[in-house]
């Protein structure tokens, strides 16, 4: 596994548009990660009777109609969160434009490292650590292959800060969240084909 130089047609890159698409795509992905399971009880869901705590007039207390009032301790929550989905919809063209812009920016910035082949003798984490050290990667990175290689995947999954993806499954958020993108020649060709206009 050796680092190689690759050539590409700059006309294939998208550098003049797509900034908003990248922002929208990252927001949509981050929204989809939210569980949306926060839940509170309204005044109608809190346990308690409908009995009036005290008579309306004559006690000197403020008037009160029920113990489940949101202004009382132990009462319901007014306008509290309920389970919901935070998912947002984006058109296919927006997703494609966002990926093309994000990948083009990483490529021009020199954050894409291409190796001739990406394979390991055994699914050992220490072999992957040694390989990444040879490339000068000591922080976050995403390993990209054209097709899933179980040996590489098993060697990567225990490494903090290192993600694994195929050329087709790589998304904008994963691409931007890592400092370096490491891929083999086949995966690089697949990524270039994916952003082809």
N, CA, C and O of each residue as an XYZ file, in Angstrom:
788
protein
N       0.842     -1.185      0.000
C       0.000      0.000      0.000
C       0.883      1.243      0.000
O       1.476      1.602      1.017
N       0.959      1.890     -1.156
C       1.794      3.067     -1.303
C       0.963      4.251     -1.778
O       0.010      4.103     -2.543
N       1.348      5.415     -1.309
C       0.692      6.644     -1.741
C       1.064      6.933     -3.186
O       2.229      6.828     -3.568
N       0.077      7.294     -3.981
C       0.328      7.570     -5.395
C      -0.239      8.945     -5.751
O      -1.109      9.481     -5.066
N       0.279      9.486     -6.834
C      -0.226     10.751     -7.358
C      -1.297     10.453     -8.406
O      -1.116      9.573     -9.247
N      -2.376     11.162     -8.359
C      -3.454     10.959     -9.329
C      -3.703     12.259    -10.077
O      -3.510     13.352     -9.544
N      -4.126     12.119    -11.298
C      -4.463     13.296    -12.107
C      -5.969     13.302    -12.356
O      -6.602     12.250    -12.445
N      -6.518     14.479    -12.463
C      -7.957     14.592    -12.707
C      -8.217     15.857    -13.503
O      -7.421     16.797    -13.498
N      -9.326     15.856    -14.172
C      -9.725     17.007    -14.971
C     -10.398     18.032    -14.061
O     -11.442     17.746    -13.476
N      -9.820     19.200    -13.938
C     -10.376     20.224    -13.047
C     -11.780     20.645    -13.462
O     -12.544     21.180    -12.659
N     -12.109     20.396    -14.732
C     -13.452     20.736    -15.205
C     -14.520     19.882    -14.525
O     -15.689     20.265    -14.472
N     -14.108     18.717    -14.002
C     -15.061     17.848    -13.312
C     -15.455     18.394    -11.941
O     -16.508     18.040    -11.411
N     -14.620     19.249    -11.370
C     -14.865     19.737    -10.017
C     -15.925     20.825     -9.995
O     -16.119     21.550    -10.970
N     -16.601     20.922     -8.867
C     -17.619     21.952     -8.655
C     -17.102     22.913     -7.591
O     -17.124     22.604     -6.399
N     -16.639     24.073     -8.029
C     -16.036     25.037     -7.102
C     -16.718     26.400     -7.123
O     -16.413     27.262     -6.299
N     -17.638     26.596     -8.060
C     -18.258     27.908     -8.221
C     -19.665     27.996     -7.632
O     -20.278     29.063     -7.667
N     -20.181     26.904     -7.096
C     -21.528     26.919     -6.514
C     -21.656     25.765     -5.523
O     -20.785     24.899     -5.440
N     -22.741     25.772     -4.785
C     -23.026     24.639     -3.906
C     -22.760     24.862     -2.430
O     -22.944     23.942     -1.633
N     -22.332     26.056     -2.040
C     -22.059     26.296     -0.615
C     -23.324     26.133      0.229
O     -23.285     25.525      1.299
N     -24.432     26.670     -0.249
C     -25.686     26.554      0.489
C     -26.165     25.106      0.522
O     -26.733     24.652      1.516
N     -25.929     24.381     -0.579
C     -26.323     22.975     -0.629
C     -25.549     22.161      0.408
O     -26.108     21.268      1.044
N     -24.271     22.469      0.577
C     -23.456     21.779      1.591
C     -24.010     22.059      2.986
O     -24.141     21.151      3.806
N     -24.330     23.311      3.240
C     -24.883     23.678      4.547
C     -26.197     22.953      4.793
O     -26.416     22.425      5.883
N     -27.083     22.920      3.786
C     -28.379     22.267      3.933
C     -28.217     20.766      4.142
O     -28.943     20.163      4.932
N     -27.261     20.163      3.430
C     -27.041     18.721      3.548
C     -26.524     18.351      4.938
O     -26.984     17.378      5.537
N     -25.570     19.127      5.448
C     -25.031     18.865      6.789
C     -26.127     19.034      7.838
O     -26.232     18.231      8.766
N     -26.943     20.076      7.691
C     -28.046     20.295      8.624
C     -29.031     19.135      8.592
O     -29.493     18.683      9.640
N     -29.356     18.646      7.391
C     -30.299     17.532      7.263
C     -29.745     16.263      7.902
O     -30.480     15.533      8.567
N     -28.454     15.995      7.704
C     -27.837     14.802      8.283
C     -27.802     14.905      9.805
O     -28.098     13.939     10.507
N     -27.435     16.087     10.307
C     -27.396     16.287     11.758
C     -28.795     16.184     12.368
O     -28.956     15.648     13.464
N     -29.799     16.692     11.665
C     -31.176     16.593     12.155
C     -31.617     15.137     12.234
O     -32.303     14.736     13.173
N     -31.217     14.352     11.239
C     -31.610     12.937     11.208
C     -30.972     12.150     12.351
O     -31.477     11.097     12.738
N     -29.865     12.658     12.891
C     -29.203     11.985     14.016
C     -29.952     12.201     15.332
O     -29.746     11.452     16.287
N     -30.804     13.200     15.394
C     -31.510     13.521     16.635
C     -32.572     12.461     16.926
O     -33.316     12.053     16.035
N     -32.631     12.023     18.180
C     -33.575     10.973     18.554
C     -35.010     11.487     18.545
O     -35.923     10.774     18.130
N     -35.208     12.706     18.996
C     -36.563     13.266     19.027
C     -37.463     12.536     20.009
O     -38.668     12.444     19.780
N     -36.904     12.009     21.109
C     -37.691     11.221     22.055
C     -38.031     11.986     23.336
O     -38.678     11.426     24.221
N     -37.613     13.246     23.459
C     -37.939     14.028     24.658
C     -39.446     14.166     24.795
O     -40.139     14.465     23.823
N     -39.952     13.946     26.009
C     -41.401     13.984     26.204
C     -41.737     14.476     27.605
O     -41.118     14.046     28.578
N     -42.698     15.359     27.715
C     -43.193     15.834     29.007
C     -44.700     15.645     29.059
O     -45.346     15.463     28.027
N     -45.262     15.688     30.274
C     -46.704     15.518     30.438
C     -47.391     16.880     30.498
O     -46.933     17.798     31.179
N     -48.477     16.983     29.784
C     -49.267     18.204     29.839
C     -50.187     18.141     31.064
O     -50.215     17.135     31.773
N     -50.922     19.197     31.302
C     -51.791     19.238     32.484
C     -52.886     18.156     32.425
O     -53.409     17.736     33.458
N     -53.217     17.722     31.224
C     -54.231     16.679     31.092
C     -53.686     15.280     31.299
O     -54.457     14.330     31.431
N     -52.366     15.137     31.331
C     -51.756     13.816     31.466
C     -51.187     13.560     32.862
O     -50.868     12.420     33.201
N     -51.057     14.613     33.673
C     -50.536     14.445     35.027
C     -51.609     13.821     35.909
O     -52.784     14.177     35.823
N     -51.183     12.872     36.771
C     -52.138     12.212     37.658
C     -52.699     13.203     38.674
O     -51.971     14.055     39.183
N     -53.983     13.090     38.966
C     -54.623     13.974     39.936
C     -56.118     14.059     39.674
O     -56.599     13.653     38.617
N     -56.840     14.588     40.640
C     -58.293     14.675     40.510
C     -58.700     16.009     39.899
O     -57.871     16.891     39.676
N     -59.982     16.132     39.638
C     -60.509     17.388     39.107
C     -61.085     18.272     40.216
O     -61.741     19.279     39.950
N     -60.822     17.867     41.476
C     -61.372     18.627     42.591
C     -60.695     19.985     42.702
O     -59.484     20.115     42.525
N     -61.496     20.975     42.996
C     -60.962     22.329     43.180
C     -60.231     22.375     44.533
O     -60.821     22.012     45.551
N     -58.945     22.818     44.568
C     -58.166     22.777     45.815
C     -58.818     23.526     46.979
O     -58.812     23.036     48.108
N     -59.377     24.699     46.716
C     -60.115     25.456     47.738
C     -61.177     26.291     47.033
O     -61.164     26.439     45.811
N     -62.088     26.830     47.824
C     -63.175     27.580     47.213
C     -62.649     28.825     46.506
O     -61.556     29.317     46.787
N     -63.462     29.310     45.586
C     -63.021     30.384     44.712
C     -62.700     31.669     45.482
O     -61.709     32.343     45.199
N     -63.567     32.002     46.477
C     -63.427     33.311     47.128
C     -63.379     33.148     48.650
O     -63.916     32.193     49.212
N     -62.736     34.085     49.277
C     -62.811     34.155     50.727
C     -61.616     33.614     51.484
O     -61.512     33.854     52.687
N     -60.703     32.890     50.835
C     -59.572     32.314     51.570
C     -58.357     33.231     51.583
O     -57.476     33.081     52.429
N     -58.305     34.155     50.676
C     -57.133     35.018     50.558
C     -56.096     34.450     49.589
O     -55.168     35.151     49.184
N     -56.256     33.183     49.223
C     -55.345     32.574     48.249
C     -55.742     32.969     46.828
O     -56.867     33.398     46.574
N     -54.800     32.815     45.922
C     -55.134     33.030     44.520
C     -56.104     31.948     44.075
O     -56.042     30.820     44.566
N     -56.986     32.274     43.164
C     -57.967     31.289     42.701
C     -57.247     30.139     41.997
O     -56.284     30.355     41.262
N     -57.722     28.929     42.227
C     -57.111     27.730     41.627
C     -58.203     26.751     41.266
O     -59.160     26.567     42.019
N     -58.059     26.125     40.117
C     -59.097     25.212     39.653
C     -58.703     23.750     39.743
O     -59.572     22.891     39.890
N     -57.413     23.444     39.657
C     -56.993     22.031     39.705
C     -55.516     21.953     40.063
O     -54.761     22.896     39.828
N     -55.114     20.839     40.626
C     -53.743     20.678     41.106
C     -52.735     20.405     39.990
O     -51.527     20.484     40.212
N     -53.222     20.086     38.802
C     -52.314     19.774     37.697
C     -51.890     21.020     36.918
O     -51.286     20.913     35.851
N     -52.206     22.191     37.450
C     -51.878     23.437     36.757
C     -50.375     23.562     36.511
O     -49.589     23.234     37.400
N     -49.958     24.018     35.351
C     -48.523     24.182     35.043
C     -47.784     25.131     35.991
O     -46.559     25.069     36.098
N     -48.523     26.010     36.679
C     -47.850     26.946     37.581
C     -47.595     26.328     38.950
O     -46.935     26.943     39.788
N     -48.102     25.131     39.190
C     -47.910     24.464     40.469
C     -46.796     23.441     40.380
O     -46.582     22.838     39.329
N     -46.073     23.240     41.500
C     -45.070     22.186     41.588
C     -45.768     20.836     41.463
O     -46.764     20.579     42.139
N     -45.246     19.987     40.605
C     -45.867     18.681     40.370
C     -46.954     18.724     39.305
O     -47.572     17.706     38.991
N     -47.180     19.914     38.752
C     -48.203     20.028     37.721
C     -47.662     19.699     36.339
O     -46.524     19.250     36.203
N     -48.463     19.920     35.333
C     -48.053     19.631     33.963
C     -47.071     20.660     33.434
O     -46.797     21.672     34.078
N     -46.547     20.381     32.249
C     -45.612     21.296     31.585
C     -46.329     21.963     30.422
O     -46.902     21.286     29.568
N     -46.296     23.275     30.388
C     -46.946     24.010     29.310
C     -46.038     24.061     28.079
O     -44.887     24.485     28.176
N     -46.533     23.645     26.964
C     -45.807     23.697     25.688
C     -44.488     22.916     25.736
O     -43.508     23.324     25.113
N     -44.458     21.818     26.457
C     -43.245     21.007     26.569
C     -43.013     20.159     25.334
O     -43.887     20.057     24.473
N     -41.822     19.542     25.241
C     -41.509     18.713     24.070
C     -42.301     17.416     24.038
O     -42.617     16.842     25.080
N     -42.613     16.964     22.845
C     -43.258     15.676     22.610
C     -42.436     14.926     21.557
O     -41.749     15.557     20.753
N     -42.495     13.595     21.550
C     -41.737     12.842     20.531
C     -42.068     13.328     19.128
O     -43.234     13.491     18.769
N     -41.010     13.557     18.333
C     -41.201     14.065     16.980
C     -40.002     13.704     16.122
O     -38.950     13.319     16.632
N     -40.170     13.830     14.839
C     -39.069     13.593     13.907
C     -38.500     14.938     13.469
O     -39.239     15.861     13.127
N     -37.162     15.028     13.486
C     -36.500     16.256     13.057
C     -36.031     16.170     11.599
O     -35.356     17.074     11.106
N     -36.386     15.096     10.925
C     -35.911     14.868      9.563
C     -36.355     15.988      8.626
O     -37.485     16.469      8.702
N     -35.445     16.392      7.745
C     -35.760     17.391      6.726
C     -35.483     16.787      5.352
O     -34.571     15.977      5.182
N     -36.279     17.195      4.394
C     -36.183     16.618      3.051
C     -35.341     17.516      2.144
O     -35.486     18.738      2.142
N     -34.463     16.880      1.379
C     -33.710     17.591      0.350
C     -33.874     16.855     -0.973
O     -33.981     15.629     -1.001
N     -33.892     17.592     -2.043
C     -33.999     16.973     -3.359
C     -32.702     16.248     -3.730
O     -31.633     16.575     -3.215
N     -32.804     15.273     -4.615
C     -31.640     14.496     -5.038
C     -30.564     15.387     -5.655
O     -29.371     15.168     -5.443
N     -30.988     16.385     -6.415
C     -30.021     17.275     -7.058
C     -29.245     18.099     -6.032
O     -28.069     18.406     -6.228
N     -29.917     18.449     -4.939
C     -29.240     19.214     -3.884
C     -28.211     18.335     -3.181
O     -27.101     18.785     -2.894
N     -28.576     17.074     -2.901
C     -27.627     16.125     -2.300
C     -26.409     15.951     -3.203
O     -25.270     15.968     -2.736
N     -26.661     15.785     -4.496
C     -25.565     15.566     -5.448
C     -24.656     16.793     -5.531
O     -23.432     16.664     -5.546
N     -25.258     17.975     -5.586
C     -24.479     19.212     -5.654
C     -23.654     19.404     -4.383
O     -22.494     19.812     -4.444
N     -24.257     19.109     -3.235
C     -23.550     19.264     -1.961
C     -22.332     18.353     -1.895
O     -21.260     18.776     -1.463
N     -22.493     17.103     -2.323
C     -21.365     16.170     -2.285
C     -20.275     16.601     -3.264
O     -19.087     16.554     -2.946
N     -20.692     17.020     -4.452
C     -19.717     17.443     -5.465
C     -18.905     18.632     -4.972
O     -17.690     18.673     -5.167
N     -19.561     19.600     -4.336
C     -18.849     20.779     -3.834
C     -17.913     20.403     -2.677
O     -16.767     20.851     -2.626
N     -18.410     19.582     -1.757
C     -17.601     19.213     -0.590
C     -16.376     18.402     -1.015
O     -15.270     18.643     -0.530
N     -16.574     17.443     -1.918
C     -15.446     16.612     -2.358
C     -14.455     17.444     -3.172
O     -13.244     17.263     -3.049
N     -14.958     18.342     -3.992
C     -14.080     19.197     -4.795
C     -13.204     20.064     -3.900
O     -12.011     20.228     -4.155
N     -13.802     20.613     -2.856
C     -13.041     21.454     -1.927
C     -11.951     20.656     -1.218
O     -10.827     21.133     -1.062
N     -12.287     19.437     -0.787
C     -11.293     18.612     -0.098
C     -10.156     18.213     -1.040
O      -8.997     18.126     -0.635
N     -10.508     17.973     -2.299
C      -9.518     17.572     -3.286
C      -8.542     18.712     -3.572
O      -7.328     18.509     -3.608
N      -9.085     19.911     -3.773
C      -8.246     21.079     -4.053
C      -7.377     21.434     -2.845
O      -6.251     21.906     -3.002
N      -7.903     21.206     -1.643
C      -7.163     21.523     -0.426
C      -6.053     20.518     -0.132
O      -5.241     20.736      0.767
N      -6.014     19.415     -0.887
C      -4.981     18.409     -0.677
C      -5.269     17.457      0.473
O      -4.353     16.835      1.012
N      -6.536     17.340      0.850
C      -6.907     16.478      1.976
C      -7.256     15.056      1.547
O      -7.604     14.223      2.384
N      -7.164     14.774      0.243
C      -7.471     13.433     -0.258
C      -6.165     12.688     -0.529
O      -5.346     13.134     -1.332
N      -5.977     11.565      0.138
C      -4.788     10.732     -0.037
C      -5.194      9.475     -0.783
O      -6.097      8.755     -0.356
N      -4.526      9.212     -1.901
C      -4.841      8.044     -2.715
C      -3.686      7.047     -2.639
O      -2.522      7.412     -2.806
N      -4.026      5.785     -2.386
C      -3.019      4.719     -2.354
C      -3.324      3.740     -3.483
O      -4.451      3.667     -3.972
N      -2.295      2.984     -3.891
C      -2.493      2.080     -5.021
C      -3.483      0.963     -4.692
O      -4.282      0.573     -5.543
N      -3.436      0.451     -3.474
C      -4.364     -0.594     -3.049
C      -4.558     -0.478     -1.545
O      -3.669     -0.015     -0.830
N      -5.708     -0.894     -1.076
C      -6.013     -0.798      0.345
C      -6.447     -2.170      0.845
O      -7.618     -2.538      0.750
N      -5.490     -2.917      1.375
C      -5.777     -4.267      1.871
C      -4.819     -4.591      3.007
O      -3.714     -4.053      3.075
N      -5.251     -5.470      3.889
C      -4.449     -5.889      5.025
C      -4.332     -7.408      5.048
O      -5.207     -8.117      4.552
N      -3.246     -7.894      5.627
C      -3.045     -9.340      5.718
C      -4.042     -9.970      6.682
O      -4.506    -11.090      6.466
N      -4.366     -9.247      7.738
C      -5.288     -9.760      8.750
C      -6.075     -8.588      9.324
O      -5.614     -7.449      9.270
N      -7.255     -8.855      9.872
C      -8.074     -7.772     10.445
C      -7.548     -7.318     11.799
O      -8.209     -7.494     12.823
N      -6.358     -6.736     11.796
C      -5.710     -6.308     13.033
C      -5.649     -4.775     13.091
O      -5.223     -4.120     12.141
N      -6.078     -4.232     14.209
C      -6.078     -2.786     14.382
C      -4.662     -2.213     14.311
O      -4.452     -1.130     13.763
N      -3.688     -2.946     14.869
C      -2.319     -2.429     14.887
C      -1.744     -2.302     13.477
O      -0.893     -1.446     13.233
N      -2.197     -3.143     12.547
C      -1.755     -3.027     11.159
C      -2.293     -1.747     10.529
O      -1.598     -1.077      9.765
N      -3.529     -1.419     10.856
C      -4.125     -0.191     10.331
C      -3.461      1.032     10.949
O      -3.238      2.031     10.264
N      -3.142      0.960     12.248
C      -2.461      2.072     12.919
C      -1.103      2.316     12.267
O      -0.715      3.461     12.037
N      -0.393      1.248     11.975
C       0.918      1.372     11.323
C       0.779      1.992      9.937
O       1.575      2.849      9.552
N      -0.240      1.556      9.185
C      -0.470      2.075      7.843
C      -0.792      3.572      7.888
O      -0.259      4.346      7.092
N      -1.653      3.974      8.807
C      -2.031      5.381      8.926
C      -0.836      6.230      9.377
O      -0.683      7.373      8.947
N       0.004      5.664     10.241
C       1.194      6.389     10.695
C       2.146      6.638      9.538
O       2.773      7.695      9.460
N       2.254      5.666      8.636
C       3.119      5.834      7.462
C       2.615      6.956      6.561
O       3.401      7.619      5.883
N       1.290      7.165      6.559
C       0.706      8.242      5.750
C       0.743      9.583      6.478
O       0.395     10.616      5.905
N       1.164      9.565      7.736
C       1.232     10.803      8.508
C      -0.090     11.219      9.105
O      -0.287     12.392      9.420
N      -1.008     10.265      9.267
C      -2.331     10.569      9.825
C      -2.336     10.212     11.307
O      -2.160      9.051     11.676
N      -2.537     11.213     12.146
C      -2.564     10.973     13.584
C      -3.860     11.455     14.233
O      -4.018     11.372     15.451
N      -4.783     11.958     13.417
C      -6.057     12.422     13.975
C      -7.202     11.803     13.189
O      -7.154     10.613     12.878
N      -8.228     12.576     12.861
C      -9.407     12.007     12.218
C      -9.176     11.750     10.727
O      -8.452     12.485     10.056
N      -9.800     10.706     10.239
C      -9.721     10.365      8.816
C     -10.881      9.445      8.484
O     -11.479      8.833      9.370
N     -11.189      9.356      7.217
C     -12.190      8.402      6.753
C     -11.547      7.533      5.680
O     -10.952      8.039      4.729
N     -11.676      6.223      5.845
C     -11.139      5.257      4.900
C     -12.238      4.919      3.900
O     -13.337      4.528      4.293
N     -11.949      5.067      2.616
C     -12.964      4.839      1.592
C     -12.493      3.759      0.632
O     -11.373      3.814      0.123
N     -13.355      2.773      0.386
C     -13.091      1.730     -0.598
C     -14.264      1.646     -1.564
O     -15.369      2.098     -1.262
N     -14.007      1.064     -2.724
C     -15.084      0.937     -3.712
C     -16.148     -0.029     -3.215
O     -17.345      0.236     -3.328
N     -15.700     -1.155     -2.664
C     -16.603     -2.148     -2.080
C     -16.113     -2.478     -0.669
O     -14.944     -2.274     -0.344
N     -17.015     -2.986      0.157
C     -16.661     -3.288      1.537
C     -15.647     -4.426      1.608
O     -15.852     -5.494      1.031
N     -14.561     -4.182      2.316
C     -13.550     -5.199      2.590
C     -13.607     -5.473      4.096
O     -13.216     -4.625      4.899
N     -14.093     -6.654      4.474
C     -14.280     -6.974      5.888
C     -12.977     -6.884      6.679
O     -12.985     -6.475      7.841
N     -11.869     -7.258      6.065
C     -10.584     -7.212      6.762
C     -10.233     -5.786      7.153
O      -9.820     -5.531      8.284
N     -10.399     -4.853      6.213
C     -10.107     -3.443      6.492
C     -11.133     -2.866      7.464
O     -10.776     -2.124      8.379
N     -12.387     -3.201      7.269
C     -13.445     -2.681      8.135
C     -13.231     -3.087      9.593
O     -13.369     -2.263     10.496
N     -12.891     -4.363      9.822
C     -12.674     -4.844     11.184
C     -11.447     -4.196     11.817
O     -11.396     -4.000     13.031
N     -10.457     -3.864     10.986
C      -9.243     -3.231     11.513
C      -9.483     -1.764     11.858
O      -8.769     -1.191     12.681
N     -10.481     -1.164     11.233
C     -10.743      0.268     11.417
C     -11.725      0.552     12.547
O     -11.614      1.582     13.212
N     -12.674     -0.333     12.773
C     -13.833      0.016     13.601
C     -13.504      0.339     15.064
O     -14.294      1.006     15.732
N     -12.364     -0.119     15.568
C     -12.011      0.185     16.955
C     -11.165      1.443     17.103
O     -10.820      1.829     18.220
N     -10.834      2.073     16.004
C      -9.976      3.260     16.058
C     -10.813      4.520     16.261
O     -11.673      4.827     15.435
N     -10.574      5.250     17.345
C     -11.328      6.492     17.560
C     -10.946      7.548     16.526
O      -9.767      7.761     16.246
N     -11.949      8.196     15.971
C     -11.683      9.263     15.012
C     -11.497      8.788     13.584
O     -11.326      9.604     12.678
N     -11.527      7.470     13.370
C     -11.359      6.925     12.018
C     -12.678      6.309     11.577
O     -13.197      5.409     12.237
N     -13.219      6.785     10.472
C     -14.466      6.260      9.922
C     -14.178      5.389      8.704
O     -13.087      5.419      8.136
N     -15.192      4.612      8.321
C     -15.063      3.732      7.149
C     -16.313      3.906      6.298
O     -17.424      3.981      6.822
N     -16.125      3.969      4.980
C     -17.260      4.122      4.076
C     -16.887      3.584      2.698
O     -15.710      3.435      2.369
N     -17.904      3.301      1.908
C     -17.666      2.956      0.505
C     -17.839      4.225     -0.325
O     -18.346      5.236      0.161
N     -17.415      4.156     -1.566
C     -17.481      5.343     -2.425
C     -18.919      5.811     -2.627
O     -19.167      7.003     -2.813
N     -19.871      4.872     -2.590
C     -21.269      5.244     -2.798
C     -21.968      5.661     -1.511
O     -22.912      6.451     -1.549
N     -21.519      5.141     -0.374
C     -22.194      5.459      0.896
C     -21.631      6.696      1.582
O     -22.241      7.204      2.523
N     -20.490      7.187      1.134
C     -19.873      8.359      1.766
C     -20.803      9.566      1.653
O     -21.250      9.915      0.561
N     -21.086     10.196      2.789
C     -21.974     11.365      2.769
C     -21.200     12.650      3.060
O     -20.022     12.618      3.417
N     -21.881     13.766      2.901
C     -21.242     15.072      3.023
C     -20.712     15.300      4.434
O     -19.608     15.819      4.602
N     -21.483     14.918      5.448
C     -21.081     15.176      6.831
C     -19.818     14.396      7.190
O     -18.895     14.951      7.786
N     -19.773     13.108      6.829
C     -18.594     12.284      7.110
C     -17.382     12.827      6.363
O     -16.267     12.835      6.884
N     -17.617     13.277      5.142
C     -16.534     13.817      4.310
C     -15.919     15.073      4.940
O     -14.703     15.260      4.905
N     -16.765     15.922      5.511
C     -16.285     17.180      6.069
C     -15.814     17.052      7.518
O     -15.022     17.872      7.984
N     -16.290     16.037      8.229
C     -15.956     15.896      9.647
C     -14.541     15.369      9.855
O     -13.988     15.518     10.944
N     -13.942     14.756      8.832
C     -12.608     14.183      8.971
C     -11.567     15.088      8.327
O     -11.837     15.766      7.336
N     -10.370     15.086      8.911
C      -9.303     15.937      8.389
C      -8.717     15.395      7.089
O      -8.276     16.165      6.235
N      -8.713     14.070      6.938
C      -8.144     13.452      5.744
C      -9.087     12.384      5.185
O      -9.855     11.759      5.916
N      -9.003     12.201      3.880
C      -9.761     11.161      3.193
C      -8.753     10.219      2.545
O      -7.977     10.635      1.685
N      -8.762      8.949      2.955
C      -7.829      7.961      2.419
C      -8.610      6.963      1.577
O      -9.541      6.327      2.069
N      -8.236      6.826      0.317
C      -8.945      5.899     -0.556
C      -7.969      5.235     -1.514
O      -6.881      5.753     -1.769
N      -8.369      4.088     -2.038
C      -7.542      3.434     -3.047
C      -7.926      3.972     -4.421
O      -8.872      4.749     -4.546
N      -7.203      3.563     -5.431
C      -7.418      4.113     -6.779
C      -8.821      3.805     -7.282
O      -9.450      4.655     -7.912
N      -9.318      2.603     -7.014
C     -10.662      2.229     -7.472
C     -11.717      3.109     -6.818
O     -12.660      3.546     -7.478
N     -11.561      3.372     -5.519
C     -12.517      4.211     -4.811
C     -12.442      5.657     -5.304
O     -13.466      6.328     -5.426
N     -11.229      6.133     -5.588
C     -11.069      7.502     -6.091
C     -11.765      7.653     -7.444
O     -12.448      8.648     -7.687
N     -11.593      6.671     -8.314
C     -12.263      6.716     -9.623
C     -13.780      6.714     -9.458
O     -14.493      7.397    -10.193
N     -14.270      5.936     -8.481
C     -15.715      5.873     -8.226
C     -16.221      7.207     -7.696
O     -17.319      7.637     -8.049
N     -15.439      7.860     -6.859
C     -15.832      9.168     -6.327
C     -15.828     10.230     -7.428
O     -16.715     11.082     -7.470
N     -14.836     10.180     -8.314
C     -14.796     11.130     -9.425
C     -15.968     10.910    -10.368
O     -16.527     11.861    -10.914
N     -16.335      9.638    -10.555
C     -17.492      9.333    -11.412
C     -18.781      9.842    -10.752
O     -19.722     10.252    -11.432
N     -18.802      9.807     -9.428
C     -19.995     10.238     -8.699
C     -20.230     11.749     -8.827
O     -21.375     12.200     -8.811
N     -19.153     12.527     -8.954
C     -19.322     13.987     -9.057
C     -19.281     14.464    -10.508
O     -19.360     15.665    -10.769
N     -19.159     13.533    -11.448
C     -19.091     13.913    -12.862
C     -20.365     14.658    -13.250
O     -21.470     14.262    -12.879
N     -20.195     15.720    -13.988
C     -21.335     16.548    -14.403
C     -22.047     15.910    -15.583
O     -23.033     16.456    -16.078
